[in-house]
Amino acid sequence: MSDRKIQGASIVFQSVGKAFAKPGGGMVSAVDDVSLTVDAGAITGIIGRSGAGKSTMLRMVNGLERPTSGKILVGGQDVGAAQGTALRAIRRDVGMVFQHFNLLASRTVAGNIALPLEVAGVPGARIKARVADLIHRVGLDAQADRYPAELSGGQKQRVGIARALATEPKVLLSDEATSALDPETTQTVLELLKDINRELGLTILLITHEMAVVRDIASHVAVIEGGRIVEAGKTYDVFTAPQHPTTRSFLSGLTGVTLPAFIKGKISDTRPARPCDEVIHVTFAGKHATDPMLALLTRDLGLQVNILSGAIEEIGDQPFGNLLISLDADRAAEARAYLERHGLLTQGLGYVG
Ligand SMILES: Nc1ncnc2c1ncn2[C@@H]1O[C@H](COP(=O)(O)OP(=O)(O)OP(=O)(O)O)[C@@H](O)[C@H]1O
């Protein structure tokens, strides 16, 4: 592999459906009427729970499964209709990284990375040079002659990534590539994927069940449930103004949105008759992300605000904050209107006291 820039390919799902026959008879619908455009050169995350249809979507992009209805276009080519040489050409354009690495135990790091090039009939001398480049790109120069059993999980995934890049694909599919890794190793692998996207220009489509992965790497996200896309858009927009309950539930695990244990046990949906506080989730986005809004709330409305949890983070280069606060329930509507007038989003979560 040279370091030259690749023109990433777009991926377009047009009303795609995929049904499987159930062992006992009947059909199960894994993907149902999905329309989604994955921009060329972008990193897009598909997030969903187990069984939502993520893997099936990915496997249709490289032709491992064919849609039952609709079309999938990779760089404008209809994958489902491709046969023989055309299908093999599409597969060369689409590399894939797996959760459990899928390395050959009997081959060294170099041997694993060489495999797709050998299959493609690339001459030996070129394979050697390309493999050396790839090994260097993923930071495994010192491990070239080691076997998978001698590598850490993060190193194995680096081999998986190098192997996926061997044929200079225009699209890289990642099937839960970091799910088997610890948080620190996950970060280094996500950084590697980001570097590859930036430097080589290829499109990355990844599936995950973790919003943190989407936040850290993807510019766009689609949320899938029961085989259908329930929400899709730019990651920043979806994180700052989630529309669907499933998206909200995925986001609720992130820092700043998790109710601390001492509140969790006490919060109720119905307002008690006695004086109490309302718990409010405040989202700071865009130019308001770093405004001292709580100080202003206290100054302008004379309110006392308790901070329960919070964090400001970045998505892409844009700041975005989440804060859980509680304040006198009698004045919560007034406080929320004040915050919203200043460009923040608020959501009442319940009552304590
Ligand atoms: N080859 C198959 N034959 C029959 N049913 C299948 C097949 N592949 C997937 N399914 C079914 O399709 C649905 C979606 O599966 P899929 O593997 O795409 O979900 P997923 O979101 O990737 O889940 P996970 O995160 O657990 O891998 C599930 O109900 C699954 O049982």
The ligand as an SDF file (V2000), in Angstrom:
LIG
                    3D

 31 33  0  0  0  0  0  0  0  0999 V2000
  -28.3270  -16.1280    8.5350 N   0  0  0  0  0  0  0  0  0  0  0  0
  -29.4030  -15.8810    9.2760 C   0  0  0  0  0  0  0  0  0  0  0  0
  -30.4430  -16.7380    9.3330 N   0  0  0  0  0  0  0  0  0  0  0  0
  -31.5370  -16.4790   10.0740 C   0  0  0  0  0  0  0  0  0  0  0  0
  -31.7120  -15.3610   10.8070 N   0  0  0  0  0  0  0  0  0  0  0  0
  -30.7190  -14.4580   10.8040 C   0  0  0  0  0  0  0  0  0  0  0  0
  -29.5170  -14.6680   10.0470 C   0  0  0  0  0  0  0  0  0  0  0  0
  -28.7080  -13.5800   10.2460 N   0  0  0  0  0  0  0  0  0  0  0  0
  -29.3760  -12.7530   11.0770 C   0  0  0  0  0  0  0  0  0  0  0  0
  -30.5830  -13.2680   11.4110 N   0  0  0  0  0  0  0  0  0  0  0  0
  -31.5840  -12.6240   12.2790 C   0  0  0  0  0  0  0  0  0  0  0  0
  -31.7700  -11.3060   11.8270 O   0  0  0  0  0  0  0  0  0  0  0  0
  -31.9050  -10.4050   12.9160 C   0  0  0  0  0  0  0  0  0  0  0  0
  -30.8190   -9.3280   12.8320 C   0  0  0  0  0  0  0  0  0  0  0  0
  -29.5500   -9.9340   13.0460 O   0  0  0  0  0  0  0  0  0  0  0  0
  -28.1770   -9.1450   12.9620 P   0  0  0  0  0  0  0  0  0  0  0  0
  -27.0840  -10.1380   13.2320 O   0  0  0  0  0  0  0  0  0  0  0  0
  -28.1090   -8.3840   11.7050 O   0  0  0  0  0  0  0  0  0  0  0  0
  -28.3190   -8.1340   14.1940 O   0  0  0  0  0  0  0  0  0  0  0  0
  -27.1950   -7.2870   14.9110 P   0  0  0  0  0  0  0  0  0  0  0  0
  -27.7950   -5.9500   15.1710 O   0  0  0  0  0  0  0  0  0  0  0  0
  -25.9350   -7.3200   14.1310 O   0  0  0  0  0  0  0  0  0  0  0  0
  -27.0070   -8.0440   16.2760 O   0  0  0  0  0  0  0  0  0  0  0  0
  -25.6540   -8.4100   17.0790 P   0  0  0  0  0  0  0  0  0  0  0  0
  -25.1430   -7.1000   17.6200 O   0  0  0  0  0  0  0  0  0  0  0  0
  -26.1310   -9.3330   18.1550 O   0  0  0  0  0  0  0  0  0  0  0  0
  -24.7240   -9.0420   16.0980 O   0  0  0  0  0  0  0  0  0  0  0  0
  -31.8380  -11.2500   14.1610 C   0  0  0  0  0  0  0  0  0  0  0  0
  -33.1590  -11.5540   14.5570 O   0  0  0  0  0  0  0  0  0  0  0  0
  -31.1150  -12.4920   13.7140 C   0  0  0  0  0  0  0  0  0  0  0  0
  -31.4760  -13.5920   14.4860 O   0  0  0  0  0  0  0  0  0  0  0  0
  1  2  1  0
  2  3  1  0
  2  7  2  0
  3  4  2  0
  4  5  1  0
  5  6  2  0
  6  7  1  0
  6 10  1  0
  7  8  1  0
  8  9  2  0
  9 10  1  0
 10 11  1  0
 11 12  1  0
 11 30  1  0
 12 13  1  0
 13 14  1  0
 13 28  1  0
 14 15  1  0
 15 16  1  0
 16 17  2  0
 16 18  1  0
 16 19  1  0
 19 20  1  0
 20 21  2  0
 20 22  1  0
 20 23  1  0
 23 24  1  0
 24 25  2  0
 24 26  1  0
 24 27  1  0
 28 29  1  0
 28 30  1  0
 30 31  1  0
M  END
$$$$
